[in-house]
């Protein structure tokens, strides 16, 4: 297994001008990002919402890569998004799954059947043309450049250590410091859209 921060660090040098939706890995991504204006953190939306949002961005900005760092809890809440993404096949969509086998944001309850679920195989079964699975950081570091150099959609399942938040949600230190309007303004300015 790898740490979430290690996985995000492996991706960071390959980002280029991609739009990044950091999903549940957001609190780690904010310390690494070199282009906050192209980050679209959603904070803690309802589980299952990250993939649909990032997919919409990919459709709206077909000339720019869109990278999502999703969680298995989110995937399980909206499995239908995998089939929708695969059917539409946005070539600019890169779907990374941070699989820690628990619902970390709600106290660390185990995800059902967590050790046996092969999310990369589920993505392939839903129609993603390419899917990968990594549990060792060295393997990811060696292959991430090649993964990002080919067209998407691609699914990359990463086994990460659980980093559980036991503090009640209302008392947690906010990692998303920009307001919704700031995020939208930054994104509009960076993408030159109206």
Steps between C-alpha positions, in 0.01 A plus 500: 500500500601861456417823674255734328759778500752268328251419224423866445873585501557236229234668286603861565797527256279366220208737556578753230195723452247238604195593703518306827199402707674380817194327648561339837875550452452876499654575836824340378487658153478857631854464641636377164324696231700736285195638321215557743303685232448170316401309815129447552461377856145418595564476872279225636200468267259212525681172443494401137506854363863538397493275191195664346642846557844416357338319206298813424818708505665256258208533259497879532878533449591230246838653418625487859572196716274457801639292787279374781622352829194306610434266794351153512216630717414748227526234230274263691239774545480562125617194306284610211741786432761249383271377221405854404864612483596191301213549254587863434875417499652844559859466380609766752369325815736334751323333792721413797352309793648541849387171655565491874242227570312716754262794516774726637303824516231349720721324752662205326217252461610216268380501141312173431718229343781757474790257461335309215363777279701550180396850396722494191311190382167668573608800290600271213170315533317833478682579175806705593754418228793499744525435872791442737544406864796582725577429861868601495615858451804399294281331239277806475800734472643295213177483302306818565665695219398237248147484636456876464661509155224284348142606439234429757273416641724302726441365849784460751427324831750582774510313832577759768530491877191623684547842653191522715340821619330444834436865577134594437463655155402842638821521705749391236761739367381607155746417224295680236565866569368649175132582472282353228506835319882513518530149356260583217674830432843338492378225271327744263812714483730204439278348234396830340131412515207730562 
